[in-house]
C-alpha cells in the first residue's frame, strides 16, 4: 500500500525537470496524477519550452491512472 493511495494530485509544470520528478514519484507511491504543462514558448523563459510530447512521456511514466493537459492550470 502506497503512501498516496486513494489520493489525487495536480502537478503543474509536469513535462520536465522537478515537476516531472514529482509526478512520477507520487504516481509510484499510489497517487492518481493530473499533470499539466503549458508546453508553449514563453517570451520571458530563458530555456526551451516543453513540448506536448514531453508531457505525454511524463504521463506514460506515471502509469494508467494519469491524465495530462496542455491547458493553463488557471483555466
C-alpha positions as CSV (number, residue, x, y, z in Angstrom):
1,X,0.0,0.0,0.0
2,X,1.5,3.3,-1.1
3,X,1.5,6.5,1.0
4,X,-0.7,8.3,-1.5
5,X,-3.2,5.5,-2.3
6,X,-6.6,6.9,-3.0
7,X,-5.4,10.5,-3.4
8,X,-5.4,12.7,-6.5
9,X,-2.7,15.3,-7.1
10,X,-2.5,18.0,-9.6
11,X,1.0,18.9,-10.7
12,X,1.7,21.9,-12.9
13,X,4.9,22.2,-15.0
14,X,5.0,18.4,-15.1
15,X,6.5,18.0,-18.5
16,X,10.1,18.4,-17.4
17,X,12.6,18.6,-14.5
18,X,11.2,18.9,-11.0
19,X,7.5,18.8,-12.0
20,X,8.1,15.5,-13.8
21,X,10.1,14.0,-10.9
22,X,7.3,14.9,-8.5
23,X,4.6,13.4,-10.8
24,X,6.4,10.1,-11.3
25,X,7.3,9.8,-7.6
26,X,3.8,10.5,-6.4
27,X,2.3,8.0,-9.0
28,X,4.7,5.3,-7.9
29,X,3.5,6.0,-4.3
30,X,-0.1,5.3,-5.3
31,X,-1.5,8.7,-6.3
32,X,-3.7,9.3,-9.3
33,X,-2.0,12.2,-11.0
34,X,-3.3,15.0,-13.1
35,X,-0.4,16.7,-14.9
36,X,-0.5,20.0,-16.6
37,X,2.1,22.0,-18.6
38,X,1.5,24.9,-21.0
39,X,4.1,23.3,-23.4
40,X,4.4,26.5,-25.4
41,X,7.1,29.1,-25.8
42,X,7.1,31.9,-23.2
43,X,8.9,35.1,-24.1
44,X,10.3,35.5,-20.6
45,X,11.7,31.9,-20.2
46,X,15.4,31.5,-20.7
47,X,15.1,27.9,-21.7
48,X,13.5,25.8,-24.4
49,X,9.8,25.2,-23.7
50,X,8.4,21.7,-23.0
51,X,6.6,20.0,-25.8
52,X,3.3,18.1,-25.8
53,X,5.4,15.0,-26.4
54,X,7.3,15.7,-23.2
55,X,4.0,15.8,-21.3
56,X,2.9,12.6,-22.9
57,X,6.1,10.9,-21.9
58,X,5.6,12.0,-18.3
59,X,2.1,10.7,-18.4
60,X,3.3,7.4,-19.7
61,X,5.9,7.2,-16.9
62,X,3.1,7.8,-14.3
63,X,1.1,4.8,-15.4
64,X,-2.5,4.2,-16.5
65,X,-4.1,6.4,-13.9
66,X,-2.6,9.6,-15.1
67,X,-4.3,12.4,-17.0
68,X,-2.4,15.1,-19.0
69,X,-3.4,18.5,-20.3
70,X,-1.6,21.3,-22.0
71,X,-4.2,23.9,-21.0
72,X,-3.1,26.5,-18.5
73,X,-3.9,25.4,-14.9
74,X,-5.7,28.8,-14.4
75,X,-8.5,27.9,-16.8
